[in-house]
Amino acid sequence: MKRLLIWPLLASLLLMGSFLGCASTDDLNVLNRNLSQKIAGTDDRVAALNEKLVQVKAAQENVAVEVVKDRKSNEAAIAVLRRNQADSGADVTALKEQIQHLSGQIEDLRMSLSQATAKANQRNEENKEKIDKVLFKVNFIENFLDIGEKKDAGDKTERSGDQNGGAKGKTDKNSLYADAYDAFKEGKYEKARTDFQAFLKQFPNTEHSDDAQFWTGESFYFEKNYEKAILEYEKVIKSYPEGDKVSYALMKQGLSFLKLGDKASAKLILQQVIKDFPNTNQARIARENLLQIN
């Protein structure tokens, strides 16, 4: 850049030389002063340009430094990001393993719950069987008391029959019924049925006839032959509507339908027991079983 500025100066000197011969001393002095001023101005411009050049170089260096810093910063950020991604990947892997572990635990819990439910159902069935046995005992005691009262009535009839010379037939009736009932109490249900049917065939309309028909139904019930039990209970209801075994027969019909899974029929019959015999143990048992029907 300095060389470019010197060429105009040289040209000016040559021009000055050509005019020296004819120029005066004053003119020469003026020319020297102008030349000095131009040189000084040129030097100032050169210095300013040099300063600008230094500033530009410094700015370029600063930019280069900032670029390097940014690059390093970016590289550091990228490295941190990669580490975070790696950590995230490790966390995801660990989380997947935990989820798989939890899934295994949940499956184990489901199996345990299923087994517990099966055991609970089995216990419920066992409890129902126990309840049935308790109901049987309750019915047995109540029926036994009723039988005792009827025996008293029978004894009166027998005594009346003795006076009229008819005691032998009454005694045979009581013996036949007692034998059948003893077989029933011993759990010999088939023999009990045979004896009760023989009794009913010979004595269809006595104080024990409705009892014999009811125990015939009970013998099928305790053999879990609920269909036949329902039919035999129906004979009690239809053939002996005025007897004291109607409420028992109706209740046991409802329980038999419940055992067969016919909840609709069971519900209707148990509701009828509650309606027709509201203040009896049969009604209480019917209510308890209605609560189990969904």
ABEGO torsion letter per residue (X at the ends): XAAAAAAAAAAAAAAAAAAAAABBAAAAAAAAAAAAAAAAAAAAAAAAAAAAAAAAAAAAAAAAAAAAAAAAAAAAAAAAAAAAAAAAAAAAAAAAAAAAAAAAAAAAAAAAAAAAAAAAAAAAAAAAAAAAAAAAAAAAAAAAAAAAAAAAAAAAAAAAAAAAGAAAAAAAAAAAAAAAAAAAAAGBAAAAAAAAAAAAAABABBAAAAAAAAAAAAAAAAAGBAAAAAAAAAAAAAABAABAAAAAAAAAAAAAAAAAGBAAAAAAAAAAAAAABAABAAAAAAAAAAAABX
